[in-house]
Amino acid sequence: MNNRTLPRNYLFQAALVATLAAWMATSTASFAATPAAATTASAIAIPEAVRSNLNLQTQAIEFSRQVPVTQGMVTISAASSNQASMQVSAPADGQVMGTLPQVGQVVQAGEILFEIASAQLGDAMAQWQMAQAKVTLTQQNLNRDTALFKDGLIAKKRLEATRGEAQMAAAELKAASARLKAAGADKPEQNGGINLAVRAPITGVITQRKVMPGERVTTGQSLFDITATQDQWWLLAISPDKAPSAGQKAELKIAGCPESASVQLMDLAVDPTSQLITLRAHPNTPCAALRPGQVTTATL
């Protein structure tokens, strides 16, 4: 029999393998007996006296932190289709009077923008006033003759003549009102002078002014452009690979605006020139610091 001495390293490795096998068998039996305990992580309590010696550092855990995808230049629009603007044109020939609103000024629907001193309007107004006075007079005559006829003091022929004059005066007033409306006065009874008040058709901001005080204008001449401000959209051109996918929530944030705007529309086609697509975000409340046509930086 050859009694050779085994190396120490071999004996150590054999002992280590035997120990590991015994530990695994014990752990397997324990896991099979108490599965609930095996799946519950146990906390390690470190005494305060030991903690200072271990030089431990702690950091708060942050969950669901949103990381900005990208930043880009945003164009502010009055609507997603850029069609929420209206022109203000001269309703009659004449001279522009009064103080005119400035570009960037916010106006309300129905607010007087300026007045036009129009000779055409003055003539039409004079004719309307004469027709109105004639109607008043002939109606009084008709009321008088009707009472006299009932008392048998005048003939029926005279009453019919008076009634005919009243009807003719009413027709002349109707024609005068039509001429006055054609001259630009929609409500002649509310027009106290020969100056025609031109009002804002919508609530919005003045984006273009094409007239100066005292300038003479012609009927139909474009004088102002007003862009609505009740509806505000933020348009961001972005690379398709950075665009949100279908069903994914995305928002645009602009510094200085109190709330972000949710992305509601996204182009499906890529612009052939820029190779970008446009995201359209709509804030619940328009940002007062922004104006239609303005370009600023936004974070997606």
Secondary structure, 3 states (H helix, E strand, C coil): CCCCCCCHHHHHHHHHHHHHHHHHHHHHHHHHHCHHHHHCCCCCCCCHHHHHHHCCCCCCCCCCCCCCCCEEEEEEECCCCCCCEEEEECCCCEEEECCCCCCCCEECCCCEEEEEECHHHHHHHHHHHHHHHHHHHHHHHHHHHHHHHHCCCCCHHHHHHHHHHHHHHHHHHHHHHHHHHHCCCCCHHHCCCCEEEEECCCCEEEEEECCCCCCEECCCCEEEEEEECCCCEEEEEECHHHCCCCCCCCEEECCCCCCCEEEEEECCCCCCCCCCEEEEEECCCCCCCCCCCCEEEEEC
